[in-house]
């Protein structure tokens, strides 16, 4: 147990000597830097006027750049000012910076052959302060750089706004063209509908005329049959007279003659009824056949009209689908993923398919690499130069049941 206690005492003494040695080295470095001559008030003023100072000041912002004017200093992170406050020289010529309610004293010590650029930053009640390495940059160059960055940002915003306005203008123009085309298509369909209705009315009128003609013909046939009946009756009467004369000549008994006459009249009447019945049935069948033919023709015309209108509507829908496909390809070409075209229900449904989004992202490369001699205008590729190839490769008309002659947009 005694041996263990001796070992612990020796270890503690050894480690204490090591830490004391490190503290002595740090103290020597600090004393050496403090003994180095710092800039005078005039030299400091000229230094701040000439240079921007870059250092990590342990305020939690990483490496920052200080720029001084006549009354205030500005802390920059990149090109943005992240904080600003006042500065001044004390009565003894020390450089004082204010960080809200905290006063900081800076002593700037430019580099020599043996030392680096150092700033001793000391708070009010800190007797020694802390050393910070720093680098410098010509203040005018730094401010010019910031101004150039600001101008570049302004130009970028202006370019974005200009592109947005041009895009909006183009969309409005496309919308007007589409509306005009839709209006023309509707007008065309309305004209065709009116023409079909007019044709149907003419057919109906023609069928009505034919029906009336058939009824008139039937009446004429009835009249003719009535006349034939009267003629037959007259002929029968004549035959009766002739029979009577013959009877007188042959001296038949009245009973025989009457019986024969009755039988003959009966047979003639039955024959006439049968003929009239057959003729009436024939006319009736002809009339029914004609009415059936008229109905069938009306049904056929109506079906042709519906089929034609349906074909027109289907074609218009296919054209709209093809337009949608081309707009999607154009937006993919410009990598415009915020385009409202991708909010379309059909497109959103396509995005759910595996690999569809990666496929769209490769559209631009597909069109450029697939072109024989791709050219740039003002340093950029434009979809207008690849639209034809894009249509043939990615939106072929035959996939939409369309012909090339239907694509005129």
C-alpha positions, 0 to 999 in steps of 0.5 A, spaced: 500 500 500 505 504 501 508 503 494 502 505 491 501 511 495 509 513 493 507 512 486 501 516 486 505 522 489 511 522 484 506 522 478 502 528 481 509 532 481 511 530 474 504 532 471 504 539 475 511 540 472 509 539 465 503 543 465 507 549 469 512 548 463 507 549 458 504 555 461 511 558 462 512 557 454 505 561 453 507 566 457 514 567 454 510 568 447 506 573 450 511 577 453 515 577 446 509 579 442 508 585 447 515 587 447 514 588 440 513 595 437 506 596 435 503 602 430 503 609 433 496 613 433 498 616 426 501 609 423 494 606 425 490 611 422 494 611 415 494 603 416 486 603 417 485 608 411 489 603 407 488 596 408 482 591 410 484 587 416 482 579 416 482 575 422 478 570 426 476 574 432 472 569 436 465 572 436 462 566 433 462 568 425 469 565 423 474 569 419 471 576 418 474 582 414 474 589 418 473 595 414 474 602 417 471 609 415 472 615 419 467 613 425 465 606 424 468 599 423 464 594 419 465 586 419 464 583 413 463 575 412 464 574 405 461 580 401 455 581 407 456 586 412 454 582 419 455 587 424 457 595 425 459 599 431 463 605 432 471 606 433 475 612 436 482 613 439 483 614 446 486 620 449 493 616 449 492 614 442 490 607 443 485 604 438 478 603 441 473 599 438 466 598 441 462 592 441 455 594 443 457 595 451 464 592 451 470 596 449 476 593 446 483 596 445 487 594 439 494 594 438 496 592 431 503 589 430 505 588 423 509 582 421 517 583 421 522 578 419 521 574 425 514 575 427 507 574 423 502 580 423 499 580 430 493 584 433 493 584 441 485 585 443 484 587 450 478 588 454 477 593 459 479 589 465 483 584 462 491 587 463 494 583 458 489 581 452 490 576 447 494 575 440 490 574 434 494 573 427 491 577 421 492 578 414 491 584 410 488 586 403 488 593 400 481 596 402 480 599 395 480 593 392 476 589 397 471 595 397 471 594 389 470 587 390 464 587 394 461 593 389 463 588 383 459 582 387 453 587 389 453 589 381 453 582 379 448 580 384 443 586 381 445 584 374 443 576 376 437 579 379 435 583 373 437 577 368 432 573 372 427 578 372 427 579 365 427 572 363 421 571 368 418 577 364 419 574 357 417 567 359 411 570 362 410 574 356 411 568 351 406 564 356 401 569 355 402 569 347 402 561 347 395 562 351 393 567 346 395 563 340 392 556 343 385 560 345 385 563 338 386 556 335 381 553 340 376 558 338 377 557 331 377 549 332 370 550 336 367 555 330 369 549 325 366 544 329 360 548 330 359 550 322 360 542 321 355 541 326 350 546 323 352 543 316 350 536 319 344 538 322 342 542 315 343 535 311 339 531 316 333 536 315 334 536 308 334 528 308 328 528 313 324 533 308 326 528 302 323 522 306 317 526 308 316 528 301 317 520 299 312 518 304 307 523 302 308 521 295 307 513 297 301 515 301 298 519 295 300 513 290 297 508 295 290 512 295 291 512 287 291 505 287 285 504 292 281 509 287 284 505 281 281 498 285 275 502 286 274 503 279 276 496 277 271 494 282 265 498 279 267 496 272 267 489 275 260 490 278 258 493 271 260 487 267 257 483 272 250 487 271 251 486 264 253 479 264 246 478 268 242 481 263 246 477 258 244 471 262 237 473 262 237 473 255 240 467 254 236 464 259 230 466 255 233 463 249 235 457 252 228 456 256 231 454 263 227 454 269 228 461 273 230 457 279 236 454 275 238 460 272 237 464 279 242 458 282 247 459 277 247 466 277 248 466 285 253 461 284 257 465 279 256 472 283 259 468 289 265 466 285 266 472 282 265 476 289 270 471 292 275 472 287 274 480 287 275 480 294 281 475 294 284 480 289 283 486 293 286 483 299 292 481 296 293 488 292 292 491 299 297 487 303 302 488 297 301 495 298 301 495 305 308 491 305 311 496 300 309 502 305 312 498 311 318 497 307 319 504 305 318 506 312 323 501 315 328 504 309 327 511 311 328 509 319 334 506 317 337 511 313 335 516 318 339 512 324 345 511 319 346 519 318 345 520 325 350 515 327 355 518 322 354 525 325 356 522 332 362 518 329 364 524 326 363 529 332 367 524 336 372 523 331 373 531 332 373 531 339 378 525 340 383 528 335 382 535 339 384 531 345 390 528 342 393 535 340 392 537 347 396 531 349 401 532 344 402 540 346 402 537 353 408 533 352 412 538 348 411 543 353 414 538 358 420 536 354 421 544 353 421 545 361 426 539 362 430 542 356 431 548 360 431 544 367 425 548 369 423 544 375 418 549 378 414 550 371 407 549 372 407 544 367 409 539 372 403 540 377 399 537 371 395 531 373 398 527 368 405 529 368 405 528 376 402 521 375 408 520 370 413 522 376 410 516 380 413 511 375 420 509 376 426 512 372 421 517 369 424 523 373 431 521 371 429 520 364 426 527 364 433 530 367 437 527 361 432 530 356 437 536 354 443 531 353 439 527 349 437 532 344 444 536 344 448 529 343 443 526 338 444 533 334 449 532 328 451 539 328 449 542 335 449 550 335 449 555 340 446 562 340 449 567 344 453 562 348 447 557 350 443 552 347 435 553 345 430 549 345 427 552 338 433 549 335 432 542 338 424 542 338 423 538 331 428 532 334 425 532 341 418 531 337 420 525 333 424 522 339 420 524 345 413 526 343 412 522 336 405 524 333 403 517 331 403 515 339 398 520 339 394 518 333 396 524 329 399 526 323 405 530 322 400 535 318 396 536 325 402 539 328 402 546 326 404 549 333 
